[in-house]
């Protein structure tokens, strides 16, 4: 009978070790995901400030804004799910980005087309994204306090 108890005890210990190992693994994964999320928060905040400083500042000239427009697109594509946009705003921005890329790919004498009607559309898009970025930052600041 004592051998039965030993086998049962060894099985219980093995199950307990597995449970402890799984718990430790889950704890480590939770910490990694949590720190990744906080890094993402810090990165989002830094990129938001950068976008606002370039595109939200009326003293920045249109050439600087045009030169940094790829940064704005990259920001939008990476963080669009965090920006509080209506379906219509998102659709308009997506369409404008497609038009912008098509225009950039269309070259005349080896030079991308510039300015024109699309630049006016992009100004509106920039205004919407900057407004949403600013309101998102303000909401996140309020939630911290």
Residue pairs with C-beta under 8 A, 6 or more apart in sequence:
41 140
44 79
44 82
45 137
45 140
47 75
47 78
47 79
48 75
48 79
48 133
48 136
48 137
49 137
50 71
51 71
51 72
51 75
51 129
51 130
51 133
52 130
52 133
52 134
52 137
53 60
54 60
54 64
54 65
54 68
54 71
54 72
55 65
55 68
55 72
55 126
55 129
55 130
56 130
56 133
56 134
62 119
65 126
66 114
66 119
69 100
69 122
69 126
72 126
72 129
73 97
73 100
75 129
76 83
76 93
76 97
76 129
80 90
80 93
82 136
83 129
83 132
83 133
83 136
84 132
84 135
84 136
84 139
85 93
85 128
85 132
89 128
89 132
92 125
92 128
93 125
93 128
93 129
96 118
96 121
96 122
96 124
96 125
97 125
99 118
99 121
100 118
100 122
103 112
103 113
103 116
103 118
104 112
104 113
105 112
106 112
106 113
107 113
